[in-house]
Amino acid sequence: MHSPAIVIVTPALADANNGNWQTARRWARMLSHRCRVRLAAQWSDGDEDLMIALHARRSAGSVAAWRARRPAAPLVVVLTGTDLYRDIAGDAAAQASLQAADRLVVLNELGARTLPAPLRPRTQVVLQSCSARQRLAKTGRHLRALMVGHLRDEKSPRTYFDAARRLAPRADIRLDHVGAALDPALGAEAAALAAADPRYRWLGGLAHAATRRRIQAAHLLVHPSRMEGGAHVVIEAVRSGTPVLATRIDGNLGLLGEAYDGYVPVGDAAALAALIQRLRDDPAMLYHLQQQCEARAGLFDPVQESATLLALVGAALTQHPPSPTQHRDPP
C-alpha cells in the first residue's frame, strides 16, 4: 500500500529547543503511524506528497521552492505568533506564503481573526498538546513563580524583571526564569538582577524534560509575552495543574479562554507584581485559577491534537491525491 510522504519544514531544529521544534517533532511522531515523515530546516527539492511549513516568513524560501517545483502538490503553512501578529501585516515573503498555501493552520482559537477575510475559509485551528502530569503538592512557606521563555523582546522578559524588583520586599515570593539569552543585553540584565536579588534566579536554557519538571513544581507560570501564536509552555502548565498568569493577547486568550481571570496588560509590571502578590496572599484566588486551567486541560490532550492533525493531512491529500506510481512501499 502507498504511504504518503510528508516533509515538515521548521526553521528551528533540535538545537534551538523552542516551540517550533517541539511542534515539528510532535507532529512527525503523530503522523509517522500513517505517513513517512521527514523533518528539514529547509526544502529545495524532493518528491514528497505534502509539505507542512512552520512559519510563513522564515520558511518562505521553502514554500516558494515547493510551489515552483510541485505546483499541484498540497501545501500547509502553520502560522506562528510573529507571523500572525507582526509579519503578515507588512512582510512580502510572509504574505506570499499565505497566498501559496492550500491550507493555513493557527494554533489558538482566535488566530484566524487576524487573517484577511478571504483566507479564513482555508484556515484550521490545531490546538497543541502534551502529556498530562499529576499536580504536585506545593509548600506553603513561599510562592514560587516561574517564567519560561528565551530572552528576546517578543517574550517581554523586562516585564518579569520589573515585577521582581517591585516584589523585592516580599521574602515569601520567589521568581525563577528559564530561557537562553538570545538577546545578550537581556541576558546581562537577567544576570545583574539575579546577582542583586537572590529571590530571582535566572536558570538559563534547560532541556525540555527539566523545564517540564520545574513547571510542574512551581505554584504558577508567568507568561508576559507581547506576541504568541499559541505558546506550548502555557499548555504544559495547564496540563501539569499549574495555574498561569498571562498577558491579554489573542495568543493567550485563544488558549485559556476569554473569561479566564489570570490576565494582565502587556508590559504592565505593576499589574503583574500586584497579581502575583494577591495570589500569595489569597490562596482561594490561586485555587480558582487552577480550577479554570483544569477546565481547559482536555482541549490539549494529545489524542485530540493527533485526530485534528490527521484529519487535516487526510483532507489535504484527498484534495490533491499523490500519483499512484510514486512512493510505493517495498513488497
C-alpha positions in Angstrom: 0.0 0.0 0.0 1.0 3.6 -0.6 2.2 5.6 2.4 2.2 9.3 1.7 5.5 11.1 2.2 5.4 14.3 4.1 8.1 16.9 4.7 7.8 19.1 7.8 9.9 22.3 7.3 10.8 24.0 10.5 13.3 26.9 10.8 14.2 25.5 14.3 15.6 22.1 14.7 16.6 20.3 18.0 19.4 22.7 18.9 17.0 25.6 19.1 14.9 23.9 21.9 12.0 26.2 21.2 8.3 25.9 20.4 8.6 25.4 16.7 10.9 22.4 17.2 8.7 20.9 19.8 5.7 21.2 17.4 7.5 19.7 14.4 8.9 16.8 16.4 5.5 16.0 18.0 3.7 16.2 14.7 6.2 14.0 13.0 5.6 11.4 15.7 1.8 11.7 15.4 1.9 11.3 11.6 4.5 8.6 11.4 1.9 5.8 12.0 0.3 6.5 8.6 2.9 8.5 6.7 6.6 8.7 6.0 7.8 11.9 7.6 11.0 13.9 7.1 12.0 16.9 9.2 14.0 19.6 7.5 15.2 23.1 8.2 14.6 24.0 4.5 13.4 22.4 1.3 14.8 22.8 -2.1 13.8 19.6 -3.9 12.2 16.2 -3.4 9.2 14.2 -4.3 7.2 14.3 -1.1 3.4 14.3 -1.4 2.8 17.1 1.1 4.7 19.9 2.8 3.9 21.3 6.2 5.8 24.5 6.7 6.1 26.1 10.1 6.4 29.9 10.0 5.2 31.8 6.9 8.2 34.2 6.9 11.1 32.1 7.9 10.1 29.1 5.8 9.1 31.4 2.8 12.1 30.1 0.7 11.0 26.5 1.1 7.3 27.4 0.4 8.3 29.2 -2.8 10.5 26.3 -3.9 7.7 23.8 -3.3 5.2 25.8 -5.3 7.7 26.2 -8.2 8.7 22.5 -8.3 5.5 20.9 -7.0 2.7 23.2 -8.2 -0.1 20.6 -7.9 1.1 19.1 -4.5 -0.7 20.2 -1.3 0.9 22.8 1.0 0.0 23.5 4.6 1.5 26.6 6.2 1.4 26.9 10.1 1.3 30.4 11.4 3.4 31.3 14.4 2.9 34.3 16.7 5.4 36.5 14.9 3.6 35.6 11.6 0.1 36.4 12.8 0.8 39.4 14.9 3.7 41.1 13.0 5.0 39.7 9.8 1.8 39.2 7.6 1.0 42.8 8.1 3.9 44.0 6.0 6.4 41.3 5.1 6.1 40.4 1.4 7.6 36.9 1.9 5.2 36.0 4.7 2.3 37.3 2.6 3.4 35.2 -0.4 3.4 32.1 1.8 -0.2 32.7 2.8 -1.2 33.0 -0.8 0.7 29.9 -1.8 -0.8 27.7 0.9 -3.8 25.3 0.2 -4.5 25.3 3.9 -3.4 27.5 6.8 -3.1 26.4 10.4 -3.4 28.6 13.5 -2.5 27.4 17.0 -5.1 29.2 19.1 -8.9 29.6 18.9 -8.7 33.3 18.0 -5.9 33.1 15.4 -8.0 33.2 12.3 -9.5 36.6 13.1 -6.1 38.3 12.4 -6.1 36.9 8.8 -7.6 38.7 5.8 -11.2 37.5 5.4 -10.6 35.7 2.1 -8.1 33.4 3.8 -10.2 32.4 6.7 -12.2 29.6 5.0 -9.0 27.7 4.4 -7.8 28.1 8.0 -7.8 25.3 10.6 -7.3 25.6 14.3 -5.0 22.9 15.7 -4.5 23.2 19.4 -1.2 21.8 20.5 -0.9 19.2 23.3 1.3 17.5 25.7 1.0 14.6 28.2 -0.7 15.3 31.5 1.2 15.4 34.7 -0.1 14.9 38.3 -0.4 18.2 40.1 2.2 18.3 42.9 1.6 19.4 46.5 3.3 22.8 47.0 4.9 24.3 50.0 3.0 27.0 52.0 6.2 28.7 53.1 6.5 30.7 50.0 5.1 31.1 46.4 7.4 30.2 43.5 6.6 31.8 40.2 8.3 30.6 37.0 8.7 32.3 33.6 9.7 30.0 30.7 10.9 31.9 27.7 14.1 32.7 25.9 15.3 36.2 26.5 14.1 38.1 23.5 11.8 41.1 23.1 8.8 39.2 22.0 8.7 37.4 25.3 8.9 40.7 27.2 11.3 39.5 29.9 11.8 43.1 31.2 8.2 43.0 32.4 9.2 40.0 34.6 12.4 41.7 35.7 10.5 44.8 36.7 7.8 42.8 38.6 10.6 41.0 40.5 12.0 44.4 41.6 8.6 45.5 42.8 8.3 42.3 44.8 11.6 42.7 46.5 10.1 43.4 49.9 8.3 40.0 49.8 10.7 37.4 51.1 7.9 34.8 50.7 7.7 35.2 46.9 10.4 33.7 44.7 10.8 34.1 40.9 12.6 31.7 38.6 13.3 32.2 35.0 14.2 29.5 32.4 15.4 30.7 29.0 18.6 31.2 27.0 19.9 34.7 26.3 19.0 35.1 22.6 19.5 38.8 23.2 22.8 39.3 25.1 21.7 42.6 26.6 18.7 41.0 28.1 21.0 38.2 29.4 23.2 40.8 31.1 20.1 42.3 32.7 19.0 38.9 34.0 22.4 38.2 35.4 22.6 41.5 37.1 19.2 41.1 38.6 20.0 37.6 39.9 23.2 39.0 41.5 21.3 41.8 43.2 18.3 39.8 44.3 18.6 36.2 45.3 14.8 35.7 45.1 15.1 36.0 41.3 17.0 33.1 39.7 17.9 33.0 36.1 18.4 29.4 35.3 19.4 29.8 31.6 18.3 27.4 28.9 17.3 24.0 30.2 16.4 20.7 28.5 12.7 20.2 27.8 12.3 17.5 30.4 13.9 19.6 33.1 11.8 22.6 32.2 8.6 20.5 32.4 9.6 19.4 35.9 10.1 23.0 37.0 6.7 23.9 35.6 5.1 21.1 37.5 6.8 22.2 40.7 6.0 25.9 40.5 3.0 27.5 42.2 2.3 29.4 38.9 3.7 30.1 35.5 4.1 33.7 34.4 3.8 34.3 30.6 4.3 38.0 29.9 4.8 37.8 26.1 4.0 40.6 23.7 3.0 38.2 20.9 2.3 34.4 20.8 0.7 32.1 18.3 -0.2 29.5 21.0 2.5 29.1 23.5 3.3 25.5 24.2 4.6 26.4 27.7 1.1 27.6 28.6 -0.3 24.3 27.6 2.4 22.4 29.6 1.4 24.4 32.7 -2.3 23.7 32.2 -1.6 20.0 31.7 0.5 20.0 34.9 -2.0 21.6 37.2 0.0 24.8 37.4 -2.1 28.0 37.0 -1.0 30.7 34.6 -0.6 34.5 34.6 -0.5 35.7 31.1 -0.8 38.9 29.0 -4.2 39.7 27.5 -3.3 39.0 23.9 -5.1 36.8 21.4 -2.4 34.0 21.5 -3.1 33.6 25.2 -6.9 34.3 25.1 -7.2 31.7 22.4 -5.7 29.0 24.7 -7.0 30.0 28.2 -10.4 31.4 27.2 -11.6 35.0 27.2 -13.3 34.5 30.7 -10.0 33.5 32.4 -9.1 35.6 35.4 -5.3 35.4 35.2 -4.6 38.1 32.6 -2.5 41.3 32.9 -2.0 44.1 30.3 1.1 43.8 28.0 4.1 45.4 29.6 2.4 46.2 32.9 4.9 45.1 35.5 2.9 46.8 38.3 -0.2 44.8 37.5 1.8 41.6 37.2 3.5 42.2 40.6 0.2 43.0 42.2 -1.4 39.9 40.9 1.5 37.7 42.0 1.3 39.2 45.4 -2.5 38.7 45.5 -2.1 35.0 44.7 0.4 34.6 47.5 -1.9 36.3 50.0 -5.2 34.8 48.7 -4.9 31.0 48.3 -8.6 30.9 47.2 -7.7 33.0 44.1 -4.8 30.8 43.2 -7.1 27.7 43.5 -9.7 29.5 41.4 -7.1 30.0 38.6 -6.1 26.3 38.9 -9.7 25.2 38.5 -10.1 27.4 35.4 -7.0 25.9 33.9 -8.1 22.4 34.7 -11.4 23.1 32.9 -9.4 23.8 29.7 -6.9 20.9 30.1 -8.9 18.5 27.9 -8.5 20.8 24.9 -4.8 20.0 24.9 -5.0 16.2 25.0 -2.6 14.5 22.5 -5.4 12.3 21.3 -7.4 15.3 20.2 -4.4 17.1 18.6 -3.5 13.9 16.7 -7.0 13.4 15.4 -7.2 17.0 14.2 -3.8 16.8 12.5 -4.6 13.5 10.8 -7.9 14.9 9.5 -6.1 18.0 8.2 -3.5 15.9 6.4 -6.1 13.5 5.1 -8.2 16.3 3.7 -5.2 18.0 2.0 -4.1 14.7 0.4 -7.6 13.9 -0.8 -7.9 17.3 -2.4 -4.5 16.8 -4.1 -4.0 13.0 -4.3 -0.4 11.8 -4.9 0.4 9.9 -8.1 -0.2 6.2 -7.6 3.1 5.4 -9.2 5.2 7.3 -6.7 6.5 6.2 -3.3 5.3 2.6 -3.4 6.4 0.8 -0.3 8.6 -2.2 -1.0 6.7 -5.6 -1.0 
